[in-house]
């Protein structure tokens, strides 16, 4: 089967991959890397693709750009709670 360069192709699934692996998968599928942004995501490990635009399996023209969102870690709640606890305790100790 001969592929016509004007025929739409589906975007490849790269969610969960590292940015480098996602870029390689996009190139291999005949797509290009678009904008890369970072955002907190509690469900996807840090440094992994949490979403794409357009979504996977969307029909696009070859060499179309696919934007990646890379997950970042959220500060552990204990790192935030401990300083607050000291502030609250300090308020009672000063009275």
ABEGO torsion letter per residue (X at the ends): XBBBAABBBBBBBABGBBAAAAAAAAAAAGBBBBBBBBBBBAABBBGBBABBOBBBGBBBBBGBBBBBBBBBBBBBAAAAAAAAAAAAAAAAAAX
